[in-house]
Amino acid sequence: MKPDSRLANKIAGKDFIVTAEYLPQPSADAAAVKDCAEALGKGAVAINVSDNRYGVALSSLAAAVILSQSGVEPVWQLVTRDRNRIALQSDLLGAAALGIKNVLCLSGYHQALIGCPDSANVFDIDSIQLIATVRKMNEGTLIDGTAIKGAFGMLVGAAASPGLMPLELNMLRMRKKVLAGADFIQTQAVFDVDGFKQWLAAARAEGITEKTAVLAGVLPLTGAEEARALNARYTDFNIPDIIIERLEKAGSAEAQKKEGIKIFAETAGQLKSLTGLRGIHILCGGNESMLPQIIAAAGL
């Protein structure tokens, strides 16, 4: 079944696309999700709902449904770290039954990186195989060929790390994700625009940007301390020293937050004009209430 969502329609058109992110908290309070919906629904066509990215949190699927009921279109994130192929397909069927139309397929951070080192991982299939699974389900069957009853149609997304080297290996994984059926690709946070230009040029040369919509991730940092913590903990963050120094020089915590938004706006401004880039993905980092201010500052 052909996916039918606002994000799918945007991708099919020519408009510049803006998506953003919501990080569920370790909470059973549906009202907290609804409170974020008003800010999240302003300026972004769809909102990613993180799947236990930094530790145990409210179910990504539950949060996605609450946002949808509040008038915000979600991109449901689904990681293979915690589920085997039985659970993955079952959750996908459940999400479709609940009206979810977009899914971002991820392998997920290793559990030791999210404060859950005693948890067993699964990784029955990886993100590329999950993308292929969703595509097969869009065609009407489960992995084993069992026919799906009812309407199933999901827009399929994938993630990319522009800083992953060597570039040849990076492009190999990108090609596999597009071949598996990725309709859009959202990148990890971009801080080195010149480095991203090289990655995007390689993606253009591979024909990737013609086959799928590429959205560059941009993270508004709240301060130097956050930047250092991200660099120390996660390999897909490579925040340059010059940015950390700039945040430090801003002074107070509030001044650093304002400087972070300014850096975000500058980065987004440089990215917007790049050939082959279809949009910006705003990584809110748990600061969803700032989204309208962030979008306005960047002219998005």
ABEGO torsion letter per residue (X at the ends): XBBBBAAAAAAABABBBBBBBBBBBBBABAAAAAAAAAAAABGBABBBBBBGAAEBBBBAAAAAAAAAAAGBBBBBBBBAAABBAAAAAAAAAAAAAAGBABBBBBAEBBAAAAGBAABBBAGABBAAAAAAAAAAAAAGBBAAGBBBBEBBBBBBBBBBBAABOBAAAAAAAAAAAAAAGBABBBBBBBABAAAAAAAAAAAAAAGAAAABBBBBBBBBBAEAAAAAAAAAABAABBBBAAAAAAAAAAEBAAAAAAAAAAAAAAAAAAAAABBGBAEBBBBAGGBAAAAAAAAAAAGX
